[in-house]
Amino acid sequence: MIDLYTWTTPNGRKVSIALEELELPYTAHAINIGEDEQFAPDFLKIAPNNKIPAIVDNDNGTAMMESGAILLYLAKKAGKLLPSDEKARWSAIEWLMWQMGGVGPMCGQVHHFVRFNQGKSAYAEERFLNEAKRLYGVMDKRLADHEFLAGEYSVADIATWPWISRFEWQTIDLNDFPNVKRWYTDIANRPAVQRGYDVPKKVGDIPMP
């Protein structure tokens, strides 16, 4: 049994979706970041960086923070969502790192400046929105000849999809990126994704283009 400490954010949803796809038993614990519960001393023992998600694997006592690392850990534990072929496996890790270093941080800044603090800094709005659109373009080109980011469905897709599910927050029209739209819709229709999206609580339906 895995204890998952999470909230209804893209990073949190990565892990709940992975757990559902991998069919690993888990218990979800809500960490309300709007009420600063991530700074509680007990949570700090699990996640020294005070951010969700985090897990405790009760099979061996392993505690982990950082969503990308958790995805790799869970994929190895279950023997799924990472290709067995070495070249394909490194491709999945490559695109996972692309999400961790690009899509997440840049789209997060779009949320901050464009959605929640519009008008505070025209420079920041333009900079981060342009970079988000560039990343959408990179993904659209990749998905033109790949069904999923690394060929087969993997942790790379699970890491990236929850950030794209906030395309409306990013003022992105998915019709401008038809290959991303196809990929996004296909993943949104997966039952495990639909279950994982509602962890630790349902806040609304999955946005659809």
N, C-alpha and C positions, 0 to 999 in steps of 0.2 A: 504494500500500500504506500502511495506517495501522498504527502501533504503538499498542496499547492497554495501558496500565498500570492494573491493576485487582485487585480481590479479591472474595470471595464475599459482598458486602454489597448491600443494596438500591441504593445509589448506583452501585456498580460494575456491577450487572446492568442498570441503565438503558442503559448505553452498549453493552454486548455484545449486548443484545437489539436495539437500534436498528441496529447494524452488520449483524446477521443479517437483520433485516427489509429493510434497504436494499440488501442483497447487495453491500456494499462489502468488498473484500479487506482483511484485517487479520491482524496477529500479536498474540496476547495475551501479556503479560508479567505474571506473578504478583508482586504487591507484598504480602507477608505483613505485615499491620498488627499481627498478634499478636506479631510479632518486631521491630516498630519499623522495618521496611524502608522505610517512607514518609519516614523522616528521613535516608535516605542522601543524600550530597551530589549524586550524579548525578540522583536523582529530584527533588531540590530545584530543579535547573536547569529542569526541565520544569514542576513544580507548586510554586510558591513557598509555597503554603499547606500543604504537606506532607500532602495528602489525596488519596486516590484517588476517582474515576478521573481519568486524564489521557491525552491522546493526542498523538502527533506525526504529522502528515500529511506523508508523505515526497514527495508530489506537489509541495508548495510550501514545506516546512520549517516550517509552522505548528505550534506547540506550544500546547496548551490545557489548562486545568484547569477545574473546576466543571462538574458533570454537566449542568445546565440549558443552559449556554452551549454545551457540546459537542453536545448534542442538536440545538440550533438550527443549529449549524455543519454537522453531518452532514446534516440535513434539507435545508438549502440546497444543499449539495454534490451530493446525489443527486437533488434535485428531487422528493422524496417526504416524506410524513408531516407536511407543513404544507399546509393547503388553499390553493388558488390564489386563491379568492375572498377579497378583502381582509377583509370582515367575519368570515368563518369563520376566516381565519388569525389575526386578533386574538383570537378566542375561544379558539383552541388555545394561543396565547401566554398568555392570561389564566389558563387552567386549569393551564398549566405553572407559572406563577408561584405559583398557589395551592398546588401541591404543594411547591414549593421553600420557600415561606414558612410553610406550615402542616403538611401531612401528614408531611413528612420530619422537621422539627425536633421536632414534638410526639410523633410515634410513636417517634422516637429516644429521647426522654426517658422514654417508657413502658418501652422496652427496658431503659434504665438503672436506673430505680427499681423497676419492677414485676417484671421478669424476673431481673435480675442483683443487685439490692440491696434485695430486698423486706424490709420491716421497719425500714429505716433512717430513713424519713421518711414517715409516714402522710399528711402534708399534700401532699408532692410526688406520691405515688402517686395520691391522689385528684384533684389538680389536673390532672395530665397525662393520666390515663386518661379523665377526664370530657371534656377537650378533644379527645382522640382520638375518643371516641364522638360528640362533636358534629360533627367533621369527617366521620366515616362517615355521619352523618345528612345533612349537606350533599350529599355525593356520592350518597347513595341517592335524595334528592329530585331531583337533577339527572338521574340515570340513569333516572328513572321515565318520562321522555318523550324521552330521547336514547339512542341505541344506545351511543355513546361520549361521553366528556366534552365534546368539541367538535363533536359530531354525527358526523363521520367519524373513523376511527382515526387517531391522530396522536401527536406527541411527548408530548402531555399524558397520554395513556393509558400510554405507555411509561415515563414518569417516575413515575407514581403506582402502577402495578401491582406493582412489586417491593416496595414498602412494605406493600401490602395482603397480599402473599404471606407476611408474617409476622404474620398475624392471630392465630395461636396464641400468639406471644410477647406480643401485646397483650391477651390474654385476651378477644378479641372473638369472638362467635358470629355468623358471617355469615348465619345464618338470621334474625337480627334485622334484617338489611339486605338484603332479597331482591333489590333491583335491583343492589346492589353484588355480591352473590353471582352473579347472572347474568352481569354484566360480567366479573367476575374469572374465572369458569369459561370463558367464551368466549375470553378472551385466553390463559388457561393452555393451551388446546387448540391454539393456533397453533404450527406446527412451528418457526418462527423463534424464538419465545419459549422453547420447550423447549430449543433449542440454546443460546441466549444465557444461559439460566439456569445452565447447567453450565460457564460460563467464569469464572475460568481453570481450575476443576476441578469435578468433580461431588462434592457433599457430601450429596446426598440427592434424593429425588424432590420435585417441586413439591407443596407442601401443598394438599390439596383439601378443601373443606368437606363 
